[in-house]
C-alpha cells in the first residue's frame, strides 16, 4: 500500500469518525429532521438570507430536493420564506429563532463530544491534532470550488 493510500485511508477513518459524531449529535437533538434537512438549516443559518438555489449549490444537491427539505423546515417553524424583493422569481430563506437555537444546540453538543475525544489524547497529540485539523480545514476550503462540481455531477 502506498503512502498516499495510507494517508487517504487515515483521513477516511477520521471522516467516518466525524460523520458518526455529526449524525449522533443531529439525531440526539433533531429527531424529526433528516441529515439533509439539518444541513440545509445549517447553510441557511450560516448564509442568511439565501435562496434555495444557493443552498442546493452549497450542498451539491438537486434544487427540488432542497426545496422539499426547506418546506419541511418551514412546516416545523425552523425556517421562514419570503419573496426576494430584487428578483420575484426567487424565494429567500432565513432561520427562525427556534431554527437558530437548534443549530446552536447541535454545535454545542458537537463541541462537547469533540472536547471529550480530544481530552483523551495526551497534550502533545492533542496539539498536533488541532494543528492538523486547522490545516486540513484550510486545504478543504481552498479546494472546495474544485470538488463541489464533481459532487453535483454525480447526483
C-alpha positions as CSV (number, residue, x, y, z in Angstrom):
1,X,0.0,0.0,0.0
2,X,1.4,3.4,-1.0
3,X,2.0,6.2,1.4
4,X,-0.7,8.2,-0.4
5,X,-3.2,5.4,0.1
6,X,-2.2,5.2,3.8
7,X,-2.8,8.9,4.2
8,X,-6.1,8.8,2.4
9,X,-7.1,5.8,4.5
10,X,-6.3,7.6,7.7
11,X,-8.2,10.7,6.5
12,X,-11.2,8.4,5.6
13,X,-11.1,6.9,9.1
14,X,-11.2,10.4,10.6
15,X,-14.0,11.4,8.2
16,X,-16.1,8.4,9.3
17,X,-15.5,9.2,12.9
18,X,-16.6,12.8,12.3
19,X,-19.7,11.7,10.4
20,X,-20.5,9.4,13.3
21,X,-20.3,12.4,15.7
22,X,-22.3,14.6,13.3
23,X,-25.0,12.0,12.9
24,X,-25.2,11.3,16.6
25,X,-25.5,15.0,17.6
26,X,-28.1,15.7,14.9
27,X,-30.1,12.7,15.8
28,X,-30.0,13.4,19.5
29,X,-31.4,17.0,19.1
30,X,-33.4,16.8,16.0
31,X,-35.2,13.5,15.9
32,X,-37.8,14.9,13.4
33,X,-35.1,16.0,10.9
34,X,-33.2,14.2,8.2
35,X,-29.5,14.9,7.9
36,X,-30.2,16.8,4.6
37,X,-32.8,18.9,6.3
38,X,-30.4,19.8,9.1
39,X,-27.6,20.5,6.6
40,X,-30.0,22.9,4.7
41,X,-30.8,24.6,8.0
42,X,-27.1,24.9,8.7
43,X,-26.4,26.6,5.4
44,X,-29.4,29.0,5.7
45,X,-28.3,29.9,9.3
46,X,-24.7,30.5,8.1
47,X,-25.6,32.4,4.9
48,X,-28.8,34.3,5.7
49,X,-30.6,35.5,3.7
50,X,-30.1,32.9,1.0
51,X,-32.0,31.4,-1.9
52,X,-32.9,27.7,-2.4
53,X,-30.6,27.6,-5.4
54,X,-27.7,28.8,-3.3
55,X,-28.4,26.2,-0.6
56,X,-28.6,23.5,-3.3
57,X,-25.2,24.6,-4.7
58,X,-23.7,24.6,-1.2
59,X,-25.0,21.1,-0.5
60,X,-24.3,19.8,-4.1
61,X,-27.9,18.6,-4.2
62,X,-30.8,18.9,-6.7
63,X,-32.8,22.1,-6.1
64,X,-36.1,20.2,-5.9
65,X,-34.6,18.0,-3.0
66,X,-33.6,21.2,-1.2
67,X,-37.0,22.8,-1.8
68,X,-38.7,19.8,-0.2
69,X,-36.2,19.8,2.8
70,X,-36.8,23.6,3.3
71,X,-40.5,23.2,3.0
72,X,-40.4,20.7,5.9
73,X,-38.2,23.1,7.9
74,X,-40.8,25.9,7.3
75,X,-43.6,23.5,8.5
76,X,-41.5,22.8,11.7
77,X,-41.1,26.6,12.2
78,X,-37.3,26.4,11.8
79,X,-37.1,28.4,8.6
80,X,-39.1,31.2,7.1
81,X,-39.5,32.1,3.4
82,X,-40.0,35.5,1.8
83,X,-40.1,36.7,-1.8
84,X,-36.8,38.3,-2.9
85,X,-37.6,41.9,-3.5
86,X,-34.9,42.1,-6.1
87,X,-36.0,39.1,-8.1
88,X,-39.6,38.0,-7.8
89,X,-38.7,34.5,-9.2
90,X,-36.6,33.8,-6.1
91,X,-37.5,32.9,-2.6
92,X,-35.3,34.0,0.3
93,X,-34.8,31.7,3.3
94,X,-33.9,32.7,6.8
95,X,-33.9,30.7,10.1
96,X,-36.4,31.4,12.7
97,X,-35.3,31.9,16.3
98,X,-36.1,28.2,17.1
99,X,-34.1,27.2,14.0
100,X,-31.0,29.2,15.2
101,X,-31.3,27.7,18.7
102,X,-31.4,24.2,17.2
103,X,-28.2,24.8,15.2
104,X,-26.6,26.4,18.2
105,X,-27.6,23.3,20.4
106,X,-26.1,20.9,17.8
107,X,-22.9,22.9,17.7
108,X,-22.7,22.9,21.5
109,X,-23.2,19.1,21.6
110,X,-20.6,18.6,18.9
111,X,-18.1,20.8,20.7
112,X,-18.7,18.8,23.9
113,X,-18.1,15.5,22.2
114,X,-15.0,16.7,20.3
115,X,-13.6,18.2,23.5
116,X,-14.1,14.9,25.3
117,X,-12.4,13.0,22.5
118,X,-9.5,15.4,22.2
119,X,-9.2,15.3,26.0
120,X,-8.4,11.6,25.8
121,X,-5.2,12.4,23.8
122,X,-2.1,13.4,25.6
123,X,-1.2,17.1,25.4
124,X,1.3,16.7,22.5
125,X,-1.0,14.6,20.4
126,X,-3.9,16.9,21.1
127,X,-1.9,20.0,20.0
128,X,-0.8,18.1,16.8
129,X,-4.4,17.1,16.1
130,X,-5.6,20.7,16.4
131,X,-2.9,22.0,14.1
132,X,-3.7,19.2,11.6
133,X,-7.5,20.0,11.8
134,X,-6.8,23.7,11.1
135,X,-4.6,22.9,8.2
136,X,-6.9,20.3,6.8
137,X,-9.9,22.7,7.0
138,X,-7.9,25.4,5.2
139,X,-6.9,22.9,2.4
140,X,-10.6,21.8,2.0
141,X,-11.7,25.5,1.8
142,X,-9.1,26.1,-0.9
143,X,-10.0,23.0,-2.8
144,X,-13.8,23.2,-2.3
145,X,-14.5,25.0,-5.6
146,X,-12.7,22.2,-7.4
147,X,-14.6,19.2,-5.9
148,X,-18.1,20.7,-5.5
149,X,-18.9,20.5,-9.2
150,X,-17.8,16.8,-9.2
151,X,-20.2,16.1,-6.5
152,X,-23.1,17.9,-8.3
153,X,-22.3,15.9,-11.5
154,X,-22.6,12.6,-9.5
155,X,-26.2,13.4,-8.4
